């Protein structure tokens, strides 16, 4: 089977590499000629554990190709995937489908009868049907199918998520489309991965619903964490107590400074917009978005409190700026809200991140960057953990405290045990960890 993957961004590149590892021949097409040239040289433009080796192996085997020329790749393909960006549109919060429809117009002259056009990008309900309508206008002479195949990849574990999925979701309204998609995912079906076929509208909505639910789960545990601090409970203990319930589960129950990344903020906003337009508003999800925005602001205030009520003339050492570990993705990261707020209040920021510096230097002007936690902490008044990279877990807290001027440690990811931090000389504050219980009238 031959695949054309339009878009060599995160989703397109990971998906193309994994499909080629199944044995399919994949041509990854991107308009960015510099990116294509880098990929041909083996330079991977994103950080994802294991991706560089996976790409190199399949390029060497001749199963994975890169090109900036669309016609030949489309003509040869059994399946053409659309894996282009769908950012939030400025002004109304709706998903911007400009790149999707541009790709459709560009591929239309080159498709042959029998091809299956499939969206990998996260798109609003009705997009697949609109793609089909446009293609029929552009190429009434061609018999084709349009499917929806949303991805459920977590940055930092995307390859495993693709090769060992909870499910593969395919929205398909034609027999030809279903036949091709079944063949495409046969290697996963042989591993007993569930291949779920639904209507195209259901598949498109399911992607947004899944991300909104997970964003709600993160927001829920963050609010529970605030309650824990007020009543003397520990959010970790609470999460561990409820997680074994099969109806709840343990994932996304880790309290922190709020969700970020390329998916949750964008998809929550787009789903809210879709629901409003359909006159079926999702008030619960609207509140999730509001609470998450407010939480990032509250975390800046929490750091200020740890600094004695003001960060003016204070130095803040920050460990981690990416929205999560094992990625270089800075999109909607809490650091992009928290650190500029601290700077505006007079703080000097020192930071380190194993993968976030290259993008962080542009997005966080005025921040001083260092290569290790120890260098970052030198002469700092407050130490803040914003991203739970594994290498930060193993640092010598006594050494950190020794090089610092102050003793405040604000652990927004609950990386360190409070007792160990305090034994190292820190005044410790985590998230949702047991504080002084207050008396409640019952």
C-alpha positions as CSV (number, residue, x, y, z in Angstrom):
1,X,0.0,0.0,0.0
2,X,1.2,3.5,-0.9
3,X,0.6,6.5,1.3
4,X,0.9,10.2,0.7
5,X,1.2,12.2,4.0
6,X,0.6,15.9,3.4
7,X,2.3,17.7,6.2
8,X,5.6,16.9,7.9
9,X,4.7,18.4,11.2
10,X,4.3,16.5,14.5
11,X,1.3,14.4,13.5
12,X,2.3,13.9,9.9
13,X,5.9,12.9,10.6
14,X,5.2,10.5,13.5
15,X,2.3,8.9,11.6
16,X,4.4,8.6,8.4
17,X,7.3,7.0,10.2
18,X,5.0,4.5,12.0
19,X,3.1,3.6,8.8
20,X,6.4,3.0,7.0
21,X,7.5,0.8,9.8
22,X,4.4,-1.4,9.1
23,X,5.9,-2.0,5.7
24,X,3.9,0.6,3.7
25,X,5.7,3.0,1.4
26,X,5.1,6.6,2.6
27,X,5.9,9.8,0.9
28,X,5.8,12.8,3.3
29,X,5.1,16.0,1.5
30,X,5.6,19.5,2.9
31,X,5.7,23.0,1.4
32,X,8.6,24.0,3.6
33,X,11.5,23.1,1.4
34,X,14.0,23.8,4.1
35,X,12.2,21.3,6.4
36,X,12.2,18.7,3.6
37,X,15.9,19.2,2.9
38,X,16.6,18.8,6.6
39,X,14.6,15.6,6.7
40,X,16.4,14.2,3.7
41,X,19.7,14.8,5.6
42,X,18.3,13.0,8.7
43,X,17.6,16.2,10.7
44,X,14.4,15.8,12.6
45,X,12.7,19.2,13.2
46,X,10.8,18.1,16.4
47,X,11.9,16.3,19.6
48,X,10.1,13.0,20.1
49,X,11.8,10.1,21.8
50,X,12.7,7.4,19.3
51,X,11.5,9.3,16.2
52,X,15.0,10.0,14.8
53,X,15.9,6.3,14.8
54,X,12.5,5.2,13.4
55,X,12.8,7.7,10.5
56,X,16.4,6.7,9.8
57,X,15.6,3.0,9.7
58,X,12.7,3.4,7.3
59,X,14.5,5.9,5.0
60,X,17.3,3.4,4.8
61,X,14.9,0.7,3.9
62,X,13.4,2.8,1.1
63,X,9.9,2.9,2.7
64,X,9.9,6.6,3.7
65,X,10.5,9.4,1.4
66,X,10.3,13.2,1.7
67,X,9.3,15.7,-1.0
68,X,8.1,19.2,-1.6
69,X,6.3,18.1,-4.8
70,X,2.7,17.1,-4.4
71,X,1.6,15.7,-7.8
72,X,3.7,12.6,-8.1
73,X,3.1,11.6,-4.4
74,X,-0.7,12.0,-4.8
75,X,-0.9,10.1,-8.1
76,X,0.9,7.1,-6.7
77,X,-1.1,6.9,-3.5
78,X,-3.8,4.6,-2.3
79,X,-4.4,6.8,0.7
80,X,-3.7,10.6,0.9
81,X,-3.6,11.9,4.5
82,X,-4.2,15.5,5.4
83,X,-2.0,16.3,8.4
84,X,-1.7,20.0,8.1
85,X,-2.2,22.6,10.9
86,X,-5.6,23.7,12.1
87,X,-4.8,26.5,14.5
88,X,-7.3,28.6,16.3
89,X,-8.6,31.4,14.1
90,X,-8.1,34.8,15.6
91,X,-11.2,36.6,16.6
92,X,-13.7,33.8,16.9
93,X,-11.9,30.8,18.4
94,X,-12.9,28.5,15.5
95,X,-10.5,26.0,14.0
96,X,-8.8,27.6,11.0
97,X,-9.2,25.2,8.0
98,X,-7.3,27.3,5.5
99,X,-4.4,24.8,5.2
100,X,-6.8,21.9,4.9
101,X,-8.8,23.4,2.0
102,X,-5.6,24.6,0.3
103,X,-4.3,21.1,0.4
104,X,-7.6,19.8,-1.1
105,X,-7.4,22.3,-4.0
106,X,-3.7,21.4,-4.7
107,X,-4.2,17.6,-4.6
108,X,-7.5,17.6,-6.6
109,X,-5.9,17.7,-10.1
110,X,-3.7,14.7,-9.3
111,X,-6.1,12.2,-7.7
112,X,-7.2,9.0,-9.5
113,X,-10.3,6.9,-9.1
114,X,-10.2,4.7,-6.0
115,X,-8.1,7.0,-3.9
116,X,-9.1,7.6,-0.2
117,X,-8.6,11.1,1.2
118,X,-8.3,11.0,4.9
119,X,-8.0,13.7,7.5
120,X,-5.5,13.2,10.3
121,X,-5.7,16.8,11.4
122,X,-8.1,17.7,14.1
123,X,-11.0,19.3,12.3
124,X,-14.5,20.4,13.3
125,X,-17.6,18.4,12.6
126,X,-18.6,18.5,9.0
127,X,-15.1,19.0,7.6
128,X,-14.9,15.6,5.8
129,X,-18.3,16.2,4.2
130,X,-17.1,19.7,3.0
131,X,-13.9,18.2,1.7
132,X,-16.0,15.7,-0.3
133,X,-18.2,18.4,-1.6
134,X,-15.3,20.5,-2.8
135,X,-13.5,17.5,-4.4
136,X,-16.7,16.6,-6.3
137,X,-16.8,20.1,-7.7
138,X,-13.2,20.0,-8.7
139,X,-13.0,16.5,-10.0
140,X,-16.5,15.2,-10.9
141,X,-14.8,12.6,-13.1
142,X,-13.1,10.7,-10.2
143,X,-14.6,8.2,-7.8
144,X,-13.0,8.7,-4.4
145,X,-13.8,8.3,-0.7
146,X,-13.2,10.8,2.1
147,X,-12.6,9.5,5.6
148,X,-11.8,10.9,9.0
149,X,-9.0,9.2,11.0
150,X,-8.2,11.4,14.1
151,X,-5.0,10.8,15.9
152,X,-4.7,10.3,19.7
153,X,-0.9,10.7,20.1
154,X,0.6,12.0,23.3
155,X,3.8,14.0,22.9
156,X,6.6,12.2,24.5
157,X,5.1,8.8,23.9
158,X,3.7,9.2,20.4
159,X,5.3,6.2,18.8
160,X,4.0,3.8,21.4
161,X,0.6,5.4,21.2
162,X,0.5,4.8,17.4
163,X,1.8,1.3,17.5
164,X,-0.1,0.2,20.6
165,X,-3.3,2.2,20.6
166,X,-6.3,2.0,22.9
167,X,-8.3,2.1,19.6
168,X,-8.0,3.3,16.0
169,X,-11.0,5.5,15.1
170,X,-12.1,5.8,11.5
171,X,-15.0,7.8,10.3
172,X,-16.2,6.4,7.0
173,X,-19.4,6.4,5.0
174,X,-18.3,4.3,2.0
175,X,-17.6,0.7,1.4
176,X,-14.5,1.5,-0.6
177,X,-13.1,3.7,2.1
178,X,-13.7,1.2,4.8
179,X,-12.0,-1.6,2.8
180,X,-8.9,0.5,2.2
181,X,-8.7,1.7,5.8
182,X,-9.1,-1.8,7.1
183,X,-6.2,-2.9,4.9
184,X,-4.1,0.1,6.1
185,X,-4.5,-0.8,9.7
186,X,-4.3,-4.6,9.3
187,X,-0.9,-4.7,11.1
188,X,-2.5,-3.2,14.2
189,X,-5.6,-5.4,13.9
190,X,-3.4,-8.4,14.0
191,X,-2.1,-7.2,17.3
192,X,-5.7,-7.1,18.6
193,X,-5.9,-3.3,18.5
194,X,-9.6,-2.3,18.2
195,X,-10.4,-0.6,14.9
196,X,-13.6,1.3,15.4
197,X,-15.6,2.4,12.4
198,X,-18.2,5.2,12.9
199,X,-19.7,8.0,10.8
200,X,-17.4,10.8,9.8
201,X,-19.3,13.3,11.9
202,X,-19.0,11.0,15.0
203,X,-15.2,10.6,14.4
204,X,-14.7,14.3,14.1
205,X,-16.6,15.1,17.2
206,X,-15.1,12.2,19.2
207,X,-11.6,13.7,18.8
208,X,-12.7,17.0,20.4
209,X,-14.8,15.3,23.0
210,X,-11.9,13.1,24.1
211,X,-9.5,16.1,24.5
212,X,-12.1,18.2,26.2
213,X,-12.9,15.4,28.7
214,X,-9.2,15.0,29.5
215,X,-8.8,18.7,29.9
216,X,-11.7,18.6,32.3
217,X,-10.1,15.9,34.2
218,X,-6.9,17.9,34.6
219,X,-8.9,20.9,35.7
220,X,-10.9,18.9,38.1
221,X,-7.8,17.6,40.0
222,X,-6.3,21.0,40.0
223,X,-9.4,22.4,41.8
224,X,-9.4,19.4,44.2
225,X,-5.7,20.3,44.9
226,X,-6.7,23.8,46.0
227,X,-9.3,22.2,48.3
228,X,-6.8,19.8,49.7
229,X,-4.6,22.7,50.7
230,X,-7.4,24.4,52.6
231,X,-8.6,21.3,54.5
232,X,-5.3,19.5,55.2
233,X,-5.6,16.7,52.7
234,X,-3.1,15.6,50.1
235,X,-4.1,15.6,46.4
236,X,-1.7,12.7,45.7
237,X,-3.4,10.6,48.2
238,X,-6.8,11.6,47.0
239,X,-5.9,10.8,43.4
240,X,-4.5,7.4,44.4
241,X,-7.7,6.7,46.3
242,X,-10.0,7.4,43.4
243,X,-7.8,6.2,40.5
244,X,-8.4,2.4,41.0
245,X,-12.1,3.0,40.3
246,X,-12.4,1.6,36.8
247,X,-14.8,4.4,35.9
248,X,-12.2,7.0,36.7
249,X,-8.6,5.7,36.0
250,X,-5.3,7.1,37.0
251,X,-4.3,9.1,33.9
252,X,-4.5,12.9,33.9
253,X,-5.0,13.1,37.7
254,X,-1.7,14.9,38.4
255,X,-2.2,18.4,39.9
256,X,-0.1,21.2,38.4
257,X,-0.1,24.7,37.0
258,X,-2.7,24.0,34.3
259,X,-2.9,22.2,31.0
260,X,-1.1,23.5,27.8
261,X,0.2,22.1,24.6
262,X,-0.8,21.9,21.0
263,X,-4.1,20.0,21.6
264,X,-6.1,20.7,24.7
265,X,-6.3,24.5,24.6
266,X,-7.0,24.6,20.8
267,X,-9.5,21.8,20.8
268,X,-11.4,23.0,23.9
269,X,-11.8,26.4,22.3
270,X,-12.9,25.0,19.0
271,X,-15.4,22.6,20.6
272,X,-16.9,25.5,22.6
273,X,-17.2,27.5,19.4
274,X,-18.8,24.6,17.5
275,X,-21.3,24.0,20.3
276,X,-22.3,27.6,20.4
277,X,-22.9,27.7,16.7
278,X,-25.0,24.5,17.0
279,X,-27.0,26.3,19.7
280,X,-26.0,23.5,22.1
281,X,-23.5,25.3,24.4
282,X,-21.2,23.2,26.6
283,X,-21.3,25.2,29.8
284,X,-19.1,22.6,31.7
285,X,-16.3,22.8,29.0
286,X,-16.6,26.6,28.9
287,X,-15.9,26.6,32.7
288,X,-12.9,24.3,32.2
289,X,-11.3,26.8,29.8
290,X,-12.0,29.7,32.2
291,X,-10.6,27.8,35.2
292,X,-7.5,26.7,33.4
293,X,-6.7,30.3,32.3
294,X,-7.2,31.6,35.8
295,X,-5.0,28.8,37.2
296,X,-1.9,29.9,35.4
297,X,-2.3,33.4,36.7
298,X,-2.8,32.1,40.2
299,X,0.5,30.1,40.0
300,X,2.4,33.4,39.3
301,X,0.8,34.8,42.5
302,X,1.7,31.6,44.4
303,X,5.4,32.1,43.4
304,X,5.2,35.8,44.5
305,X,3.9,34.7,47.9
306,X,6.7,32.3,48.3
307,X,9.1,35.2,47.6
308,X,7.8,37.1,50.6
309,X,4.9,38.8,48.9
310,X,6.8,40.5,46.1
311,X,9.2,39.4,43.4
312,X,10.5,42.8,42.7
313,X,14.3,42.7,42.5
314,X,14.1,38.9,43.2
315,X,15.8,36.2,41.2
316,X,13.6,33.2,40.2
317,X,15.2,30.0,39.1
318,X,12.9,27.9,36.9
319,X,13.3,24.2,36.1
320,X,11.4,23.4,32.9
321,X,9.5,25.6,30.5
322,X,7.9,23.1,28.0
323,X,4.3,22.2,28.6
324,X,5.2,18.7,29.6
325,X,8.4,16.6,29.7
326,X,9.9,14.6,26.8
327,X,9.0,17.3,24.2
328,X,10.3,20.6,22.9
329,X,6.7,21.9,22.5
330,X,6.1,25.3,24.0
331,X,2.6,25.9,22.7
332,X,0.3,27.2,25.4
333,X,2.8,26.1,28.1
334,X,2.0,27.5,31.5
335,X,5.5,29.1,31.5
336,X,4.4,31.5,28.7
337,X,1.9,33.0,31.1
338,X,3.7,32.7,34.5
339,X,7.2,33.9,33.6
340,X,6.2,37.1,31.8
341,X,3.9,37.9,34.7
342,X,6.8,37.5,37.1
343,X,9.0,39.6,34.9
344,X,6.4,42.4,34.7
345,X,6.3,42.4,38.5
346,X,10.1,43.0,38.7
347,X,11.6,39.5,38.8
348,X,14.8,38.3,37.1
349,X,14.2,34.8,35.6
350,X,16.9,32.1,35.2
351,X,15.8,28.9,33.5
352,X,16.9,25.6,32.1
353,X,15.0,22.9,30.1
354,X,16.5,19.9,28.4
355,X,14.7,20.6,25.1
356,X,12.9,23.9,25.5
357,X,15.7,26.4,25.3
358,X,15.7,26.9,21.5
359,X,12.1,27.9,21.3
360,X,12.0,29.4,24.8
361,X,14.7,32.0,23.9
362,X,12.3,33.4,21.3
363,X,9.1,33.1,23.3
364,X,10.5,34.2,26.6
365,X,12.6,37.3,26.0
366,X,14.7,38.5,28.9
367,X,15.1,35.0,30.4
368,X,18.7,33.9,31.1
369,X,19.3,30.3,30.1
370,X,21.5,27.7,31.7
371,X,22.4,24.1,31.0
372,X,21.9,22.6,34.5
373,X,19.7,22.9,37.5
374,X,22.7,23.8,39.7
375,X,23.7,26.7,37.4
376,X,20.2,27.9,37.2
377,X,19.7,28.0,41.0
378,X,22.8,30.1,41.7
379,X,22.0,33.2,43.8
380,X,18.2,32.6,43.3
381,X,15.7,33.7,45.8
382,X,13.1,31.1,44.7
383,X,13.3,27.8,42.9
384,X,10.3,26.9,40.8
385,X,9.6,23.5,39.1
386,X,7.4,24.0,36.1
387,X,8.0,20.9,34.1
388,X,8.7,17.4,35.6
389,X,11.7,16.3,33.5
390,X,13.2,13.2,35.0
391,X,16.7,14.7,35.3
392,X,15.2,17.3,37.7
393,X,14.1,14.5,40.0
394,X,17.6,13.3,40.6
395,X,19.2,16.7,41.5
396,X,21.0,17.1,44.8
397,X,18.6,19.3,46.8
398,X,21.2,20.2,49.3
399,X,23.6,21.4,46.6
400,X,20.8,23.5,45.1
401,X,20.0,25.1,48.4
402,X,23.7,25.7,49.0
403,X,24.1,27.8,45.9
404,X,20.8,29.8,46.3
405,X,20.4,33.0,48.2
406,X,16.9,32.3,49.3
407,X,15.2,29.1,50.6
408,X,11.8,29.0,48.8
409,X,11.0,26.0,46.6
410,X,7.7,26.1,44.7
411,X,7.2,22.7,43.3
412,X,4.3,23.1,40.8
413,X,4.6,19.4,39.7
414,X,5.0,17.8,43.1
415,X,8.4,16.3,41.9
416,X,10.0,16.3,45.4
417,X,9.0,14.8,48.7
418,X,8.3,17.7,51.1
419,X,10.3,16.0,53.9
420,X,13.4,15.7,51.7
421,X,13.1,19.3,50.5
422,X,12.7,20.6,54.0
423,X,15.6,18.4,55.2
424,X,17.8,20.1,52.5
425,X,16.9,23.5,54.0
426,X,14.1,24.6,51.7
427,X,10.8,26.2,52.6
428,X,8.7,23.9,50.5
429,X,5.3,24.5,48.8
430,X,3.8,22.0,46.4
431,X,0.4,21.7,44.8
432,X,-2.4,20.2,46.8
433,X,-0.2,18.9,49.4
434,X,-1.4,18.8,53.0
435,X,-1.2,22.2,54.7
436,X,-2.6,23.3,58.0
437,X,-6.1,21.9,58.3
438,X,-8.8,24.4,59.2
439,X,-11.7,23.8,61.5
440,X,-14.9,23.2,59.6
441,X,-18.3,23.6,61.3
442,X,-20.4,20.4,60.7
